[in-house]
Amino acid sequence: MTITELIASYKRDIEIERRALRVILDRAKAEGRDMLTDTEKNACEIGTANLEDLRSKLERAEVIEREEADYEAHKHERYPTKAGLLRSDGTQVMHVGEEPHTYSRANDPEGQGRQFMLDVARGSLFGESAAQARLQRHQHEMRIDLGSRGGMEYRTDSYADSSDFPGLVIPQYLTDMFQPLAQNARPLADHMKPHQLPSEGLSVEVATGATGVSVVVNPGELGVPTPVGNFTVAPLTLAVNTVQTYATVSRQAIERGRTENVLMENMNGEMAAALDNMLLYQTTNGLHTVAVRNEFDDGSPTFAAMYPKIVAAISKAAGVAKNQAGELFVIAHPRRLFWAESEMSDTWPMVSQAGIPGLAGAAAGRMDYPGMSIQLPCGVMMYGDYNVATAGLDGDNPPDGGTEDIIYVVSRNQSVLLEEPNRVRYLRAEQPASPQLGVLFVMYEYAAFSHAMIANVHQKVDGTSTVAPSGF
């Protein structure tokens, strides 16, 4: 894709996002509302963030286009200087211009990262000097691009021995390309409150309120209020986790096959799923452990019977967090959503949020996770997540037994996820099976999280009534 085509694609995407935001605002206006629902606010926040990101990318692309045009216009000009190449007449000259990144869309016609993957293997393991030179140049570019963003300069520094590379930062254009493909692999992670991971340290300390503020009423004019207690802060320490995946590939496949695009896409998807699984089931800190159980036992379970249980869990979560809850959302295995969509009913909810058909139990297919979410009649979004276990005996972590899938109610403000800027990922190549000519690719990233900002705020619904629905 040329830079001109890239700019055109960004402009198209910007127009699509603007139209989507306009649809939400026009719908609220048509319904006579001066306030947006929580779901509409969330959709607007996501759309606005996407719009800002696209505009930033468009601006950078237009700068590159202008620089390339300037370079083309002046690349044959020569300038006298004290250092440079000697012309036949004895004068010295230099060329002015800006080179593209070593690994970029411009020099990767197929857009699959083939050259980068080949160089990681050949440079790190096979000692090919040209590949090593390209990797060193790439690391230098990453130091410049990311050095101001949280200590990336330290982590992208090359070792003295050019045959032994640290974690190589995966080129940003590949990260941008493959992350959307893995979106449905990390629904919980994508809906938690995002923060930037600090540049150093094996743990992160987050301040939480231990003693809340108090409010008193001033007793009349010039009155003296009764003294109240002081606000205190309790530190919450979060461990920095290393999430990783790996795959062994034969040297023959690297040099003669075309497996790089499949491998990169698969590893990105597995990374997303591994992170989401950690958020759900990590011992002590995972959502499954900290969520408070709401038992649902019904001899003939239906979605109509389950819905009041989910709303009760939502009510409890909101009651614990009060005005600190923020957006509440539900995470469940997709089979539970499809089962809900299959249910038929001759009764309808007494109260339904604006935009949800009155004769239906829920609205399916929202814009952020099409086909993998439903909006409940109470207005709360329910997202399908294939990382939710379908062996849900409560008390096991992860669940290990039975055929239940657990439904989680989550407070976004009380679930935080800290990741590196732009969700940077790293890639290494090892050679554990030299006689078999095997190369081990290891992809990893760093993340910290907490579901315990307020105790007992998150809820879960499970029991004999969440067994595998027949046919699903």
C-alpha positions, 0 to 999 in steps of 0.5 A: 500500500502506498502512502497515498492509499494509506492516507485515503484509507485513514480518511475513509475510516475517519468519515465512518467513525464520524457517521457512527457518532452522528447516528448516536447523537441524532437518535438521542435528539430524535427521541427528545433526550438531552442525555445519552445512555451509559451504553451510548456514552461508552460507544461515543467514548470508543468512537471518539478515541478511535477518531483521535487515533485515526486523525493522529495517524492521518497527520503522521502519514501526511507529514511522511507524504510531504517529506517524500514529495520534498525528497523526490523534488530535491534528491538530485540536488548537491550541496558543498560541505566539509565532509562527504563524497568527492565529485570529479571536480574536487568538491564534496557533496551530500544528499538530503532526504529521510529514509523510511523505517527498516520494517514498514508498510512501505517495504512490506508489500504483503503486509504480513511481516515476512522480512521481520520474522526472517530477520529475527531468526536469521540474525538472532540464531543463524548469524546472518550479518545483513539481518543483524544490521537490519535488526540493530537499525530497527532497534535504534528506530524504536529507541527514537520513536518510543524512547519518550514513552515510558522507558522504551529506550532501555528495553530496546537497547541492543546488546554488545554482541550483535548475535544476541538480541534482547526482546525485539519490539514488533513493528507498530504497523504489524501490531496495528494490523493484527490487534483488531483480528484478535479483538474477540479474544480479549473482551474482558481486557478491552472493557477494563479501565486502561492505564499506562504501565510504568517503564520500570519495576516488577510491581506497581503501587496504586493508591486507593481510598481507605477512609472516605471524605466526610461532609458536614452542613455549616450550621447557619451564617458564620457557624463553625462546622463540626470537625470530621476525620481526615481522608487516608490512602491505602497503597495497593500493590499490583504485580507486573505479569509477563504474558507470553506465547511461543511456537517452534518452526522448522528452519526449512519453513522459515527459509523456504515456506511462507508461514510468517503471516499465519504464525504472526496472526496466530501468536497475536490471537493467542497472546490476547486470549492468554491475557484475558484468561489471566484476568479471569482466572489468575490465582488470588487476583483473577475475576473468578476469585474476587467476584461474589457468588450469586447462586442460580438453581432452577430445574428448568432454566430459561433466560427469562428466569436467569435475567432477574438473577443477573439484574440482582447481581448488577444491583449488588455491584452498584450498591457496593461501589455506589457512585464509584461503579462507573459503567457496569457490564456483563461477561459470559461465555458466548454460548450463553448469549446464543442461548438467550437469543434462541429463547422465545417468550410471550411476556415482556419486561416492565421497563426497557431502556431507550433504543431496545425494542419493547417486545424483545428481551434484549437487543443483539449485535452492538457496534463494539463487538458485533455478533458477540454482545447483547444489550439487556433490557436494563441497558447493561451490555453483556459480552461474549468471551470464549475465555470463560470456562465451561466447567464452572464448579464454584471454588475451583480456580480456574473452574474445573468440573461440571458443565456450568459457565459462569456469568460475571458482572464487572464494574469498569472503574474497579477493574484496571488494566495497565499495559505499555503504550500502544500495547507494545509486544516483543519477539525473541528467537531461540534454538532449543532443537538445533539438530532438528533445525527448529527455531522457537519464536517467543512473543511476550508483553507486560501487564498489571491489573486489579479487580480489587479496588473495592472489595466485593464489588464484582459479582458472578451468577452460576449454579445448576441452572448455568449448565450447558444448554441443550444444543449449544 
